[in-house]
Amino acid sequence: MGIKFRTINIELDSDNFIKFRKDSFRVSFGHEDDFNEQEYIDLIQKRTKELETENDKLNKILGDKDLEIAILRDLLKKNAHDPSGHRL
């Protein structure tokens, strides 16, 4: 068994993350009177979308770097010898 990370599913996970956030309010402030469930759900949705966008950008960068490395490796293989037949 290992740890698996997944994107928050608001409908499935909201009971848990709201429960934990309310608990943090009680511990921090002694009450949860100022906690607004809908505002917190909206914040989680916004942050989830931001993280997905950032993750997509990072995956593209990594893909570009992988392609660049593959091209450079291919060039190294092709240019392992100079035109006179000597190894570089």
Stockholm file with secondary structure:
# STOCKHOLM 1.0

chainA/1-88         MGIKFRTINIELDSDNFIKFRKDSFRVSFGHEDDFNEQEYIDLIQKRTKELETENDKLNKILGDKDLEIAILRDLLKKNAHDPSGHRL
#=GR chainA/1-88 SS CCCCCCCCCHHHHHHHHHHHHHHHHHHHHSCCTTCCHHHHHHHHHHHHHHHHHHHHHHHHHHHHHHHHHHHHHHHHHHTSBCTTSCBC
#=GC SS_cons        CCCCCCCCCHHHHHHHHHHHHHHHHHHHHSCCTTCCHHHHHHHHHHHHHHHHHHHHHHHHHHHHHHHHHHHHHHHHHHTSBCTTSCBC
//
